[in-house]
């Protein structure tokens, strides 16, 4: 089994920063892609960013480009999301996700159905 556990969420003022972390345990996720999604109340879960096992970032949703950075440390099975210049619109429950499949030549999915493992989420609240 693979378990993903997010941490690092909290309450911050607009313009502030947070660093989310996702720790993976269980089976080795070598070669897989990982991603962050977020879901605000009453809204669909949306893609935020994805990263290949190599560390290559394949895309960010337009609303976070230039402000968020996804990274991973395969030695510790950890994926991170550094969030800077936070806006109230960023308020959501942030989920870490991972694929079973290996992504190298192709880009990781940007839809939730493309991911097989999910964390329980960590809340990010940005006050205006």
TAZIMO-V756437 format. One record per run of one state. SS is the DSSP state (alpha for helix, beta for strand, coil for the rest). FROM is the first residue (numbers start at 1). LEN is the number of residues. Records with the same first field share a line. If there is no record, write none. Layout:
SS = FROM-LEN + FROM-LEN
This chain:
coil = 1-1 + 8-2 + 14-4 + 27-5 + 40-6 + 52-5 + 61-1 + 65-3 + 74-4 + 84-4 + 91-1 + 103-9 + 115-2 + 119-3 + 128-1
beta = 2-6 + 10-4 + 18-9 + 32-8 + 46-6 + 57-4 + 68-6 + 78-6 + 92-11 + 117-2 + 122-6
alpha = 62-3 + 88-3 + 112-3
